[in-house]
């Protein structure tokens, strides 16, 4: 490598030689940023058009440049284009390859008016905008699996729990949909993020913009952005949007982990509410009887990994001064890893949920246990005109009486009621059944069949709206 032009590097001139082997090993990033190569080439095409628009490339030069870049895209897709061991990063590698194909005179013109700083800030935004659409589709697949099970088992009643203790009977459908709504909010968060990602840093150059008359808004439009950034320093040095992406990925992981935790409980023999499909479980190397919920357990583990990615990225960003600092090389791997992990996990969760076999009879038998109808006793007394504070005490006394007799609320007789409280009469026995308990909670958001039916219709509308966005590709207009 000579001082004037170091092969695979985008800097030189003032240096008498290249970096040491140890320095290069620390600095090189092609092992993870090469995944951005297609976007780098596409952005280079847009930049070439901006150079031509500014009179810095002749039409014939633009055509030669674009032909070479198109051939590089073709070779990349065919697996024929790879970085060399001497390339420092994806940007240097691709410029080296371009110069090899069109020569120093033309290839060396492409870098005018741009820097690796605005290049990478732009590429990561395009990449995230593409990937969050893919992830959103896979999140919606999980929601569809939850919705499908909810419809299949509509009307089945199960124990609802708070603090992992029996609380009130609920529909299985209502419980499953309680896991669907957070995932839909995650898609909403990704859509919100996309709106903030839709500003292009291209044209910010290294720090202060460019004096070559290039049009950042033109390039932004070429690359499918809504606008260009308002501040070149902010555009090149801020990674809050990358951190926001890492947060949403972590939140998806947390929501999948909570769903997985419920499934892990449900498939234990003690609960016995569901069974795992053989295709979505594994066995033990020593215990022949085992059928393990590995997908759900790995989901819990992935959630920790995604949270770690977010924490590490925020720690990197927290003390950086303006503007670009090399610390920002550490911004990509956390989100790359988060995206990769969710691409593996989400289809597995969809398979796990969609193939669960529920024992609805066992669920219904368990629903009234643990005095889960105690609130219905209190509500019944309120309807009789008794203040809730007193009704709550009476219901508590009723539970205490049942515990002393080792019976359930549904086992109470009229004679039992007269021993508990004067306010209790035979009419309270009418509410001591799980079907009536569930049906009585018929307000919006409640667990009554009519409310859950309305909830399913509402959820379907939200899913359809999100799917329309997730399936819409970014609109590139290179050369338009």
Long-range contacts (C-beta under 8 A, 24 or more apart in sequence): 1-86, 5-104, 7-84, 7-86, 7-96, 8-83, 8-84, 8-86, 8-87, 8-88, 8-92, 8-93, 8-96, 9-88, 9-92, 10-88, 10-91, 10-92, 10-95, 10-111, 10-116, 24-88, 27-88, 28-87, 28-88, 28-89, 29-88, 29-89, 29-90, 29-329, 29-332, 30-83, 30-87, 30-88, 30-89, 30-90, 30-93, 32-332, 32-333, 32-336, 33-89, 33-90, 33-120, 33-332, 34-82, 34-83, 34-90, 34-93, 35-127, 35-336, 36-90, 36-120, 36-123, 36-124, 36-127, 37-76, 37-81, 37-90, 37-93, 37-94, 38-73, 38-76, 38-77, 39-123, 39-126, 39-127, 40-90, 40-91, 40-94, 40-119, 40-123, 41-69, 41-72, 41-73, 41-76, 41-94, 42-73, 42-223, 42-476, 42-478, 43-119, 43-122, 43-123, 43-126, 43-202, 43-219, 43-223, 44-69, 44-94, 44-98, 44-110, 45-69, 45-70, 45-222, 45-478, 45-479, 46-202, 46-219, 46-222, 46-223, 46-478, 47-110, 47-113, 47-114, 47-202, 47-219, 48-110, 49-218, 49-219, 49-222, 49-478, 49-479, 50-113, 50-203, 50-214, 50-215, 50-218, 50-219, 50-222, 51-109, 51-110, 51-112, 51-113, 51-212, 51-214, 53-214, 53-215, 53-218, 54-113, 54-212, 54-213, 54-214, 54-215, 55-213, 56-109, 56-112, 56-113, 56-212, 56-213, 57-109, 61-106, 61-109, 64-102, 64-106, 65-98, 65-102, 65-106, 65-109, 65-110, 66-479, 68-98, 68-101, 68-102, 68-107, 69-98, 71-101, 72-97, 72-98, 72-101, 89-116, 91-116, 91-119, 91-120, 112-212, 113-203, 113-205, 113-210, 113-212, 113-214, 114-202, 114-203, 114-205, 114-210, 115-204, 115-205, 115-206, 115-207, 115-236, 117-204, 117-205, 117-206, 117-207, 117-236, 117-237, 117-323, 117-324, 118-201, 118-202, 118-203, 118-204, 118-205, 118-206, 118-232, 118-235, 118-236, 119-202, 120-328, 121-201, 121-204, 121-235, 121-236, 122-200, 122-201, 122-202, 122-223, 124-242, 124-331, 124-332, 124-335, 125-197, 125-198, 125-199, 125-200, 125-201, 125-225, 125-241, 126-223, 126-224, 126-474, 128-193, 128-197, 128-241, 128-242, 128-245, 128-335, 129-194, 129-197, 129-198, 129-224, 129-474, 130-474, 131-339, 132-190, 132-193, 132-194, 132-245, 132-248, 133-194, 133-469, 133-470, 133-471, 133-472, 133-473, 134-343, 134-470, 135-190, 135-249, 135-252, 135-339, 135-342, 135-343, 135-346, 136-187, 136-190, 136-191, 136-466, 136-469, 136-470, 137-467, 137-470, 137-471, 138-342, 138-343, 138-346, 138-347, 138-350, 139-183, 139-186, 139-187, 139-252, 139-346, 140-187, 140-463, 140-466, 140-467, 140-470, 141-346, 141-347, 141-350, 142-180, 142-183, 142-256, 142-346, 142-349, 142-350, 142-353, 143-180, 143-183, 143-184, 143-459, 143-463, 144-350, 144-463, 145-349, 145-350, 145-353, 145-354, 146-176, 146-177, 146-179, 146-180, 146-183, 146-259, 146-353, 147-176, 147-177, 147-180, 147-456, 147-459, 147-460, 147-463, 148-354, 149-173, 149-176, 149-353, 149-354, 149-356, 149-358, 150-176, 150-177, 150-180, 150-452, 150-456, 151-456, 153-358, 153-360, 154-449, 154-452, 154-453, 155-449, 156-358, 156-360, 156-363, 156-364, 157-363, 157-364, 157-367, 157-434, 157-435, 157-438, 158-273, 158-360, 158-363, 158-364, 158-366, 158-367, 159-363, 159-366, 159-367, 159-369, 159-370, 159-372, 160-372, 160-447, 165-370, 166-369, 166-370, 166-371, 166-372, 167-372, 168-372, 168-373, 168-375, 168-437, 168-447, 169-367, 169-368, 169-372, 169-373, 169-434, 169-437, 169-438, 169-447, 170-438, 170-447, 171-438, 171-447, 171-449, 171-452, 172-358, 172-360, 172-363, 173-452, 173-456, 174-447, 174-452, 174-455, 175-262, 177-452, 177-455, 177-456, 177-459, 179-255, 179-258, 179-259, 179-262, 180-459, 181-459, 182-255, 182-258, 183-252, 183-255, 183-256, 184-459, 184-462, 184-463, 184-466, 186-248, 186-251, 186-252, 186-255, 187-466, 187-470, 188-466, 189-248, 189-251, 190-248, 191-466, 191-469, 193-241, 193-244, 193-245, 193-248, 196-241, 196-244, 197-241, 198-225, 198-226, 198-227, 199-225, 199-226, 199-227, 199-228, 199-229, 199-230, 199-235, 200-225, 200-227, 200-228, 200-229, 201-228, 201-229, 201-232, 201-235, 201-236, 202-228, 203-228, 203-232, 204-229, 204-232, 204-233, 204-235, 204-236, 205-232, 205-236, 206-236, 206-324, 207-232, 207-233, 207-236, 207-323, 207-324, 208-232, 208-233, 221-477, 221-480, 222-476, 222-477, 222-478, 222-479, 222-480, 223-476, 223-478, 224-474, 224-475, 224-476, 224-477, 233-322, 233-323, 236-323, 236-324, 237-320, 237-322, 237-323, 237-324, 237-325, 237-328, 239-313, 239-317, 239-328, 239-331, 240-317, 242-313, 242-331, 242-332, 242-335, 243-310, 243-313, 243-314, 243-317, 245-335, 245-338, 246-306, 246-309, 246-310, 246-313, 246-314, 246-334, 246-335, 246-338, 247-310, 249-306, 249-309, 249-310, 249-335, 249-338, 249-339, 249-342, 250-303, 250-306, 250-307, 250-309, 250-310, 250-338, 252-306, 252-342, 253-299, 253-302, 253-303, 253-305, 253-306, 253-307, 253-338, 253-341, 253-342, 253-345, 254-303, 254-306, 254-307, 256-299, 256-302, 256-303, 256-345, 256-346, 256-349, 257-299, 257-300, 257-302, 257-303, 259-296, 259-299, 259-349, 259-353, 260-293, 260-295, 260-296, 260-297, 260-299, 260-300, 260-349, 261-296, 261-300, 263-293, 263-296, 263-352, 263-353, 263-356, 264-293, 264-296, 264-297, 266-356, 267-291, 267-293, 267-356, 272-359, 272-362, 273-358, 273-359, 273-362, 273-363, 273-366, 274-356, 274-357, 274-358, 274-359, 275-356, 275-357, 275-359, 276-352, 276-355, 276-356, 277-351, 277-352, 277-355, 277-356, 277-357, 279-351, 279-355, 280-348, 280-351, 280-352, 280-355, 293-352, 295-348, 295-349, 295-351, 295-352, 296-352, 298-345, 298-348, 299-345, 299-348, 299-349, 302-341, 302-342, 302-345, 305-337, 305-341, 306-338, 306-341, 306-342, 309-334, 309-335, 309-337, 309-338, 310-334, 310-338, 364-434, 367-434, 368-408, 368-409, 368-410, 368-432, 368-433, 368-434, 369-408, 371-399, 371-402, 371-408, 371-409, 372-434, 372-437, 373-409, 373-410, 373-431, 373-432, 373-433, 373-434, 373-437, 374-398, 374-399, 374-409, 376-431, 376-432, 376-436, 376-437, 376-440, 377-409, 377-428, 377-431, 377-432, 379-431, 379-440, 380-427, 380-428, 380-430, 380-431, 381-423, 381-424, 381-428, 384-423, 384-427, 386-423, 390-423, 394-420, 394-421, 394-423, 394-424, 397-421, 398-424
